[in-house]
């Protein structure tokens, strides 16, 4: 194993070791106010970006920005070419940048927040940022590694990018292929059986690559579940109705956490430990965001938060 991977592995474990963890997240969630929660964050890696937050949305975005910064730091420690491993795992930040520039369902264009600074983890953001209309944005996506989303409505653009991120992760980050399959299951099930939307053709093709043609073409939720390949059935185990997909979402995060923790504990040096560390950093940020929401509601963690921790 090269010295670069050894250094990156050591750095990855150090970043994970600074996370608040389950006990810290519960303390943050108890609040009982957002201000109290932010004070708890003062001794965590999220302190620098959350200290100026004035509302829960701003605080949550600051937590996400901290996660992205950690991924960029980690990418800088990887040996030459190693950052390519993290680009698909950071794709959600580029999707968020695009989504913030799209009109709302009522046609309004709310003020977009400052874009996430992607650095070496961008896929095509500098090109996408120059797009002035949804049709230009679609063309820019089609000419990049994202691929054609299949439409230029805000929903089609974002959904296309989300499924493309899943496809890219499955191909480029072999340890995370299981997570990618699970995420494809959740995305397809939610769009088709909760929101009752037909997937654009490119999204359908990506879903078929990961889940098989029968599942991608299923007309009912039950048929979808029964048609999933054995490697993806875990994602909807005991989730009998589309309305319970939030439980599948929690299971997905728990699976990512368990796999990541196991890989970080291995003690070896190399890509799998780095991917495991990214998983744990992402889970921690997700839980902290949920804890801030609980604190802002008076320190009353809901069912979803309790399921998380």
Backbone torsions as a table, in degrees:
resi	resn	phi	psi	omega
1	UNK	NA	134.8	-175.9
2	UNK	-70.3	159.3	178.5
3	UNK	-61.8	-31.8	179.2
4	UNK	-62.4	-43.5	179.0
5	UNK	-69.8	-34.3	176.8
6	UNK	-62.4	-48.3	-179.7
7	UNK	-62.6	-41.8	-179.6
8	UNK	-65.2	-38.5	179.7
9	UNK	-65.6	-43.3	178.0
10	UNK	-61.4	-44.6	179.5
11	UNK	-63.5	-41.3	-179.3
12	UNK	-61.2	-44.9	179.7
13	UNK	-65.1	-35.3	178.7
14	UNK	-65.7	-40.9	178.3
15	UNK	-62.8	-42.8	179.2
16	UNK	-63.5	-38.4	-177.7
17	UNK	-64.0	-17.4	-179.4
18	UNK	-91.7	-4.5	-178.4
19	UNK	-66.4	149.8	178.8
20	UNK	-61.4	-32.0	-179.5
21	UNK	73.8	-177.8	-174.7
22	UNK	-60.2	-47.8	-178.1
23	UNK	-62.9	-43.3	-179.9
24	UNK	-64.7	-40.0	-179.6
25	UNK	-65.2	-41.1	178.0
26	UNK	-62.8	-39.1	178.5
27	UNK	-63.6	-41.9	178.0
28	UNK	-62.6	-42.9	-175.9
29	UNK	-65.3	-29.4	-177.3
30	UNK	-71.7	-14.6	174.0
31	UNK	56.4	-116.4	11.1
32	UNK	-91.6	11.6	175.7
33	UNK	-132.0	164.6	176.9
34	UNK	-61.5	-37.6	180.0
35	UNK	-61.1	-41.4	177.5
36	UNK	-62.5	-42.8	179.8
37	UNK	-61.6	-42.4	-179.9
38	UNK	-65.2	-33.5	176.7
39	UNK	-65.3	-37.0	176.8
40	UNK	-64.3	-31.1	179.6
41	UNK	-74.4	-11.4	-174.5
42	UNK	-62.5	-22.2	-179.6
43	UNK	-104.1	14.2	-178.5
44	UNK	-113.5	170.6	177.1
45	UNK	-64.2	-12.9	-179.3
46	UNK	-83.6	-6.0	-171.8
47	UNK	-59.4	-45.3	-172.6
48	UNK	-57.6	-41.0	-175.4
49	UNK	-92.4	-19.7	-178.3
50	UNK	-93.0	-11.7	-172.1
51	UNK	-64.8	-23.3	-179.8
52	UNK	-100.3	4.6	-178.8
53	UNK	-67.9	140.3	-179.7
54	UNK	-117.5	-8.5	177.3
55	UNK	-146.4	169.3	-173.8
56	UNK	-66.0	-37.1	178.7
57	UNK	-62.5	-43.6	178.1
58	UNK	-64.9	-38.6	179.3
59	UNK	-66.3	-42.0	179.7
60	UNK	-65.1	-40.1	177.8
61	UNK	-65.3	-36.6	177.5
62	UNK	-63.8	-36.7	176.4
63	UNK	-63.9	-44.0	178.2
64	UNK	-62.9	-40.6	178.9
65	UNK	-63.4	-34.0	177.3
66	UNK	-65.9	-43.4	177.1
67	UNK	-58.2	-46.8	179.9
68	UNK	-60.3	-42.0	178.8
69	UNK	-60.4	-41.5	178.6
70	UNK	-62.6	-39.8	178.4
71	UNK	-65.8	-37.7	178.1
72	UNK	-66.8	-41.0	176.5
73	UNK	-60.1	-45.9	-179.4
74	UNK	-63.1	-40.6	178.4
75	UNK	-60.6	-35.6	179.6
76	UNK	-67.7	-20.9	179.0
77	UNK	-90.2	-12.3	-177.7
78	UNK	-73.5	151.7	176.7
79	UNK	-65.0	167.3	-176.2
80	UNK	-50.9	129.0	-179.3
81	UNK	86.1	-13.4	-175.7
82	UNK	-68.7	-25.3	-179.0
83	UNK	-61.5	-22.8	178.7
84	UNK	-59.7	-25.4	179.1
85	UNK	-66.3	-31.5	-175.0
86	UNK	-92.0	-18.6	-175.7
87	UNK	-57.6	-49.3	178.2
88	UNK	-63.7	-32.1	-178.8
89	UNK	-72.2	-20.3	178.2
90	UNK	-100.0	8.4	-174.3
91	UNK	-61.4	-28.1	-179.3
92	UNK	-59.2	-29.4	179.6
93	UNK	-71.7	-37.3	177.2
94	UNK	-69.5	-37.1	175.7
95	UNK	-61.9	-43.2	179.2
96	UNK	-62.2	-39.3	177.4
97	UNK	-60.3	-44.1	179.6
98	UNK	-67.1	-46.5	-177.3
99	UNK	-59.5	-35.6	-177.5
100	UNK	-68.9	-17.0	-178.7
101	UNK	-96.1	-5.7	-176.0
102	UNK	-89.3	151.3	178.5
103	UNK	-67.4	149.8	176.6
104	UNK	-71.8	166.3	179.8
105	UNK	-54.9	-29.3	179.4
106	UNK	-86.3	5.9	177.0
107	UNK	92.1	-10.7	-179.9
108	UNK	-72.6	153.7	175.0
109	UNK	-115.9	90.5	179.4
110	UNK	-63.8	157.4	178.6
111	UNK	-60.8	125.3	-178.2
112	UNK	-79.2	138.3	176.1
113	UNK	-70.1	167.2	175.3
114	UNK	-57.6	129.1	-178.1
115	UNK	-61.2	149.5	171.9
116	UNK	-62.8	134.8	179.3
117	UNK	-84.6	107.7	-170.2
118	UNK	-88.6	-26.7	-179.3
119	UNK	56.0	-132.7	-177.6
120	UNK	-70.7	-6.1	-177.8
121	UNK	-95.0	5.7	178.7
122	UNK	-77.0	151.7	173.3
123	UNK	-96.7	-52.7	-178.7
124	UNK	-155.3	25.4	-170.9
125	UNK	-59.4	-40.9	-177.7
126	UNK	-61.8	-32.6	175.9
127	UNK	-75.5	-43.1	-178.3
128	UNK	-65.7	-35.0	-178.2
129	UNK	-62.2	-27.0	-178.1
130	UNK	-81.8	-11.4	-179.0
131	UNK	-68.3	128.0	-175.5
132	UNK	-95.0	-19.0	-177.7
133	UNK	-135.5	161.2	176.1
134	UNK	-57.5	-36.3	179.3
135	UNK	-67.2	-38.3	175.6
136	UNK	-66.1	-37.0	178.5
137	UNK	-63.8	-43.5	177.7
138	UNK	-60.2	-43.8	179.9
139	UNK	-62.4	-40.2	179.0
140	UNK	-66.1	-40.0	176.8
141	UNK	-62.8	-44.6	-177.8
142	UNK	-62.2	-29.2	-178.9
143	UNK	-88.6	4.3	-176.7
144	UNK	-119.2	-176.1	177.9
145	UNK	-66.2	-16.0	177.9
146	UNK	-67.3	-41.0	-177.0
147	UNK	85.5	168.5	-178.4
148	UNK	-68.3	123.7	178.9
149	UNK	-75.0	-14.3	177.3
150	UNK	96.2	4.0	179.0
151	UNK	-178.9	168.3	179.5
152	UNK	-120.1	16.9	169.7
153	UNK	-76.3	156.1	178.1
154	UNK	-54.1	-41.1	-179.8
155	UNK	-64.5	-45.2	-178.7
156	UNK	-64.0	-40.5	-179.5
157	UNK	-62.8	-48.3	-177.0
158	UNK	-70.8	-42.9	179.8
159	UNK	-64.3	-40.6	177.2
160	UNK	-60.9	-42.2	179.0
161	UNK	-66.8	-39.2	-179.3
162	UNK	-63.4	-45.1	179.8
163	UNK	-70.9	-34.2	176.3
164	UNK	-63.0	-38.5	177.6
165	UNK	-62.0	-38.5	177.5
166	UNK	-64.0	-46.8	-179.9
167	UNK	-61.1	-44.5	-178.3
168	UNK	-65.3	-38.3	178.2
169	UNK	-64.2	-44.4	-179.1
170	UNK	-60.5	-34.7	-177.2
171	UNK	-81.6	-44.2	-169.3
172	UNK	-94.5	-20.6	-175.9
173	UNK	-123.6	81.9	-171.9
174	UNK	-54.7	-41.6	178.7
175	UNK	-59.8	-25.1	-175.5
176	UNK	-96.5	9.4	-176.9
177	UNK	-59.9	-39.7	179.0
178	UNK	-61.5	-41.4	177.9
179	UNK	-64.1	-40.2	-179.1
180	UNK	-62.4	-42.8	177.5
181	UNK	-60.8	-45.2	179.2
182	UNK	-61.8	-40.1	179.2
183	UNK	-67.5	-36.5	176.5
184	UNK	-63.3	-39.9	176.8
185	UNK	-59.1	-49.6	-177.1
186	UNK	-64.7	-42.6	-178.5
187	UNK	-64.6	-48.4	-179.3
188	UNK	-64.3	-45.0	-177.8
189	UNK	-62.8	-41.8	-177.9
190	UNK	-67.5	-45.1	-177.2
191	UNK	-67.6	-42.9	-173.3
192	UNK	-82.7	-43.0	-169.9
193	UNK	-104.4	-11.7	173.2
194	UNK	-103.0	-51.0	-177.7
195	UNK	-92.1	-8.0	175.9
196	UNK	56.0	48.5	177.7
197	UNK	-112.5	141.9	174.4
198	UNK	-82.2	130.1	-177.9
199	UNK	-70.6	137.1	173.6
200	UNK	-57.8	153.6	-174.0
201	UNK	-54.8	-45.7	179.0
202	UNK	-62.5	-36.3	178.3
203	UNK	-66.8	-40.2	178.6
204	UNK	-62.3	-40.4	178.9
205	UNK	-64.3	-43.5	178.5
206	UNK	-63.4	-41.1	178.2
207	UNK	-62.0	-41.0	-179.7
208	UNK	-65.1	-35.6	178.9
209	UNK	-63.0	-36.5	-176.2
210	UNK	-91.9	-31.5	-170.8
211	UNK	-118.4	-5.5	-178.2
212	UNK	92.6	154.3	-176.5
213	UNK	-66.4	-38.4	-177.1
214	UNK	-63.0	-44.4	179.9
215	UNK	-66.6	-42.7	-178.2
216	UNK	-64.0	-28.7	-177.8
217	UNK	-97.5	3.2	-175.6
218	UNK	-60.7	141.2	-178.4
219	UNK	-100.3	-12.3	176.9
220	UNK	-130.5	157.8	180.0
221	UNK	-62.4	-42.3	-179.5
222	UNK	-62.0	-42.6	177.9
223	UNK	-63.5	-39.9	178.4
224	UNK	-59.4	-49.9	179.8
225	UNK	-58.2	-46.0	-175.5
226	UNK	-71.1	-21.7	-177.5
227	UNK	-91.8	-7.5	-178.3
228	UNK	-65.3	143.5	175.1
229	UNK	-64.1	156.1	-176.5
230	UNK	-57.4	-31.1	-178.1
231	UNK	-71.8	-12.0	-178.6
232	UNK	-116.9	-4.1	-175.3
233	UNK	-65.9	-24.4	-179.8
234	UNK	-57.5	-30.5	-173.5
235	UNK	-63.4	-30.7	-177.9
236	UNK	-115.6	17.8	179.0
237	UNK	-59.4	126.9	179.0
238	UNK	66.5	11.5	175.4
239	UNK	-103.0	91.1	-169.1
240	UNK	-83.7	-18.8	-176.7
241	UNK	-131.2	147.4	177.9
242	UNK	-57.8	-29.3	-179.9
243	UNK	-66.6	-14.0	179.7
244	UNK	-100.8	16.5	-178.2
245	UNK	-62.3	-20.9	177.7
246	UNK	-61.6	-30.5	176.9
247	UNK	-68.2	-36.9	176.2
248	UNK	-66.3	-35.2	177.3
249	UNK	-62.8	-44.6	178.0
250	UNK	-62.7	-42.9	178.7
251	UNK	-60.7	-39.4	-179.9
252	UNK	-60.3	-47.2	179.8
253	UNK	-64.2	-38.9	178.6
254	UNK	-64.9	-36.9	177.9
255	UNK	-65.7	-45.2	177.2
256	UNK	-58.9	-42.9	179.9
257	UNK	-64.4	-45.7	-177.5
258	UNK	-64.3	-44.4	178.6
259	UNK	-63.6	-46.1	-178.9
260	UNK	-60.6	-44.0	-179.9
261	UNK	-62.9	-40.8	-179.8
262	UNK	-63.6	-40.6	-178.6
263	UNK	-70.9	-37.1	178.7
264	UNK	-67.3	-33.1	-180.0
265	UNK	-75.0	-15.1	-174.9
266	UNK	-56.1	-32.7	-179.2
267	UNK	83.4	1.1	178.3
268	UNK	-88.9	168.4	176.4
269	UNK	-110.9	135.4	177.1
270	UNK	149.6	-175.3	-173.7
271	UNK	-58.7	-38.7	-174.8
272	UNK	-64.9	-38.0	177.0
273	UNK	-64.7	-39.7	179.2
274	UNK	-63.9	-44.3	178.0
275	UNK	-63.1	-39.6	176.9
276	UNK	-61.9	-39.8	178.1
277	UNK	-65.8	-41.2	176.3
278	UNK	-59.3	-40.3	178.1
279	UNK	-60.4	-47.2	-177.5
280	UNK	-68.1	-38.1	175.9
281	UNK	-63.2	-40.4	-179.5
282	UNK	-68.0	-43.0	178.0
283	UNK	-61.9	-43.3	-179.4
284	UNK	-61.5	-44.6	179.2
285	UNK	-63.2	-40.0	179.1
286	UNK	-62.6	-42.6	-179.8
287	UNK	-69.9	-37.3	178.0
288	UNK	-64.2	-40.3	176.9
289	UNK	-59.9	-43.0	178.0
290	UNK	-65.8	-36.9	179.0
291	UNK	-64.9	-38.9	178.1
292	UNK	-63.5	-39.0	177.2
293	UNK	-62.6	-43.0	178.7
294	UNK	-63.1	-44.1	179.5
295	UNK	-61.9	-41.7	-178.7
296	UNK	-65.4	-21.4	178.0
297	UNK	-94.2	17.9	175.8
298	UNK	96.6	18.2	178.4
299	UNK	73.6	31.0	180.0
300	UNK	-114.7	88.2	179.2
301	UNK	-59.5	134.6	179.3
302	UNK	-87.2	-176.0	-176.9
303	UNK	-61.9	-40.3	-179.0
304	UNK	-64.7	-45.1	-179.0
305	UNK	-63.4	-43.3	-179.8
306	UNK	-62.3	-32.9	176.9
307	UNK	-69.4	-26.8	-178.2
308	UNK	-72.7	-37.0	-171.4
309	UNK	-119.8	NA	NA
